């Protein structure tokens, strides 16, 4: 009976150690993600030309431009709601520079090229 109890306690301790190491590894990767988000937001900067796309851990996606950067969070003017959203770095899963203006410029250039080809073909 004592051997069974002792074996059970030993199994519980081993499981506890393995789960604790997994939790520490997860915490370390989250810390890396926070540092990456901070670096991306700092690189993009502040202002209406500082377009950004944010994906939060709860699945929410926010597109807009950065209005404020602090040590603990940053603020984004949400395109859809036209309101400023304050985002703590640990809530952000992914951040990337938005290239909306570049896509529009590409479309305009494409249309101009097509028109030029059509006009040149008629002459």
C-alpha positions in Angstrom: 0.0 0.0 0.0 2.8 2.4 0.8 4.5 1.6 -2.5 1.3 2.5 -4.4 1.0 5.9 -2.6 4.7 6.6 -3.0 4.5 5.7 -6.7 1.5 7.9 -7.2 3.2 10.9 -5.5 6.3 10.4 -7.6 4.2 10.4 -10.8 2.4 13.6 -9.8 5.8 15.3 -9.0 7.2 14.3 -12.4 4.1 15.6 -14.2 4.3 18.8 -12.3 7.9 19.4 -13.3 7.2 18.7 -17.0 4.2 21.0 -17.0 6.1 23.8 -15.2 8.9 23.6 -17.8 6.3 23.9 -20.6 4.8 27.0 -18.9 8.2 28.6 -18.6 8.9 28.0 -22.3 5.5 29.4 -23.3 6.1 32.5 -21.1 9.5 33.0 -22.8 8.0 32.9 -26.3 5.3 35.3 -25.3 8.0 37.7 -24.1 9.8 37.4 -27.4 6.5 38.2 -29.2 6.0 41.3 -27.1 9.6 42.5 -28.0 8.9 41.8 -31.7 5.6 43.8 -31.5 7.4 46.7 -29.8 10.1 46.7 -32.4 7.6 46.6 -35.3 5.5 49.4 -33.9 8.6 51.6 -33.2 9.8 51.0 -36.7 6.5 52.0 -38.3 6.3 55.2 -36.2 3.5 57.6 -35.5 1.2 59.5 -37.9 -1.3 59.0 -40.6 1.4 57.5 -42.9 2.2 54.9 -40.2 -0.4 52.3 -41.3 -0.4 49.1 -39.4 -2.4 45.8 -39.1 -2.7 44.2 -35.7 -4.0 40.7 -34.8 -4.9 40.2 -31.2 -4.9 36.9 -29.3 -8.7 37.0 -29.1 -8.9 36.9 -32.9 -9.7 40.6 -33.4 -8.0 42.4 -36.3 -7.4 46.1 -36.3 -6.3 48.2 -39.2 -5.4 51.8 -39.0 -2.5 54.1 -38.2 -0.4 54.5 -35.0 -1.3 57.6 -33.0 0.7 57.0 -29.8 3.5 54.7 -28.6 4.4 54.1 -24.9 6.4 51.6 -23.0 3.4 49.5 -22.1 1.0 50.0 -25.0 0.4 51.7 -28.3 -2.7 53.4 -29.8 -4.2 52.8 -33.2 -6.8 54.9 -35.0 -9.2 52.1 -36.2 -10.2 52.4 -39.9 -13.6 50.9 -39.4 -14.8 52.7 -36.3 -12.7 55.8 -36.6 -11.9 55.5 -32.9 -8.6 55.2 -31.1 -7.9 51.8 -29.7 -5.2 51.4 -27.0 -3.5 48.1 -27.3 -1.3 46.7 -24.5 1.7 44.9 -26.1 0.9 41.5 -24.5 -2.5 41.4 -26.2 -1.0 41.8 -29.6 -0.2 38.5 -31.4 1.0 39.9 -34.6 1.8 43.4 -36.0 2.8 44.3 -39.6 3.0 47.4 -41.7 -0.1 47.9 -43.9 0.5 48.6 -47.6 -2.9 49.9 -48.5 -1.6 53.0 -50.3 0.9 50.9 -52.2 -1.9 48.6 -53.5 -3.9 51.5 -54.7 -0.9 53.1 -56.4 -0.3 49.7 -58.2 -3.8 49.6 -59.5 -3.6 53.2 -60.8 -0.3 52.5 -62.5 -1.8 49.3 -64.1 -4.8 51.2 -65.4 -2.6 54.0 -66.9 -0.4 51.4 -68.6 -3.4 49.7 -70.1 -4.8 53.0 -71.4 -1.4 53.9 -72.9 -1.3 50.5 -74.7 -4.8 50.9 -76.1 -4.1 54.5 -77.2 -0.8 53.4 -78.8 -2.5 50.5 -80.6 -5.0 52.8 -82.3 -2.3 55.0 -83.9 
